[in-house]
Amino acid sequence: MSILGMESRMDAWKWLGIEPTKDLKAIKTAYANMSKKYHPEEYPEEFKKLQDAYKAAVKFAKGNQETSMKLQEQKYDGFWE
């Protein structure tokens, strides 16, 4: 992974105001709370950054879930053979 990609992911968590997590509910709650602070009509640039942070955090969380599911499938692929 490039340094830039890692840096932007770290910024996503700062914008959401939470620690890195795979919990989609926590990410959505953080986004909802921060979107009240950065209303799109008052802070359009900040709101755009918040949206980007939310999308990056969800992608991170879903990516981890998919990877975990793939590892689980691989573990049991040969079980019945």
PLY file of the C-alpha trace (Angstrom):
ply
format ascii 1.0
element vertex 81
property float x
property float y
property float z
element edge 80
property int vertex1
property int vertex2
end_header
0.00 0.00 0.00
1.26 3.45 -0.81
1.93 6.03 1.88
-0.69 8.29 0.28
-3.39 5.65 0.52
-2.56 4.98 4.14
-2.52 8.70 4.92
-5.93 9.32 3.36
-7.40 6.39 5.31
-6.04 7.88 8.53
-7.65 11.21 7.60
-10.98 9.42 7.13
-11.00 8.34 10.76
-10.06 11.85 11.89
-12.95 13.33 9.91
-15.36 10.82 11.41
-13.95 11.37 14.89
-13.54 7.66 15.67
-10.82 5.04 15.86
-10.48 2.66 12.89
-13.20 0.02 13.08
-14.96 -2.62 11.00
-18.29 -1.83 12.70
-20.53 -0.34 10.00
-23.06 0.85 12.57
-20.37 2.82 14.43
-19.19 4.35 11.15
-22.74 5.38 10.19
-23.37 6.86 13.64
-20.14 8.84 13.51
-21.02 10.10 10.03
-24.48 11.17 11.18
-23.04 13.01 14.17
-20.37 14.79 12.14
-22.78 15.69 9.33
-24.68 17.80 11.88
-21.48 19.69 12.58
-20.58 20.16 8.90
-23.93 20.99 7.30
-23.61 20.96 3.48
-25.12 24.43 3.04
-22.84 26.04 5.62
-19.64 24.03 5.04
-19.79 22.52 1.52
-16.05 21.74 1.28
-15.88 20.15 4.72
-19.06 18.19 4.06
-17.53 16.80 0.84
-14.45 15.68 2.78
-16.71 14.09 5.40
-18.59 12.20 2.67
-15.29 10.98 1.20
-14.16 9.89 4.67
-17.41 7.98 5.18
-17.06 6.19 1.85
-13.43 5.27 2.61
-14.35 3.96 6.07
-17.22 1.86 4.71
-14.97 0.48 1.98
-12.37 -0.41 4.62
-14.99 -2.11 6.83
-16.59 -4.05 3.98
-13.20 -5.03 2.59
-12.23 -6.52 5.93
-15.55 -8.40 6.13
-15.13 -9.79 2.61
-11.56 -10.86 3.32
-12.67 -12.56 6.52
-15.47 -14.40 4.68
-13.07 -15.54 1.94
-10.65 -16.90 4.54
-13.50 -18.75 6.24
-14.64 -20.23 2.90
-11.09 -21.37 2.11
-10.88 -23.00 5.51
-13.97 -25.14 4.84
-13.62 -25.68 1.06
-11.94 -29.05 1.41
-13.83 -30.11 4.54
-16.39 -32.36 2.82
-14.07 -33.79 0.19
0 1
1 2
2 3
3 4
4 5
5 6
6 7
7 8
8 9
9 10
10 11
11 12
12 13
13 14
14 15
15 16
16 17
17 18
18 19
19 20
20 21
21 22
22 23
23 24
24 25
25 26
26 27
27 28
28 29
29 30
30 31
31 32
32 33
33 34
34 35
35 36
36 37
37 38
38 39
39 40
40 41
41 42
42 43
43 44
44 45
45 46
46 47
47 48
48 49
49 50
50 51
51 52
52 53
53 54
54 55
55 56
56 57
57 58
58 59
59 60
60 61
61 62
62 63
63 64
64 65
65 66
66 67
67 68
68 69
69 70
70 71
71 72
72 73
73 74
74 75
75 76
76 77
77 78
78 79
79 80
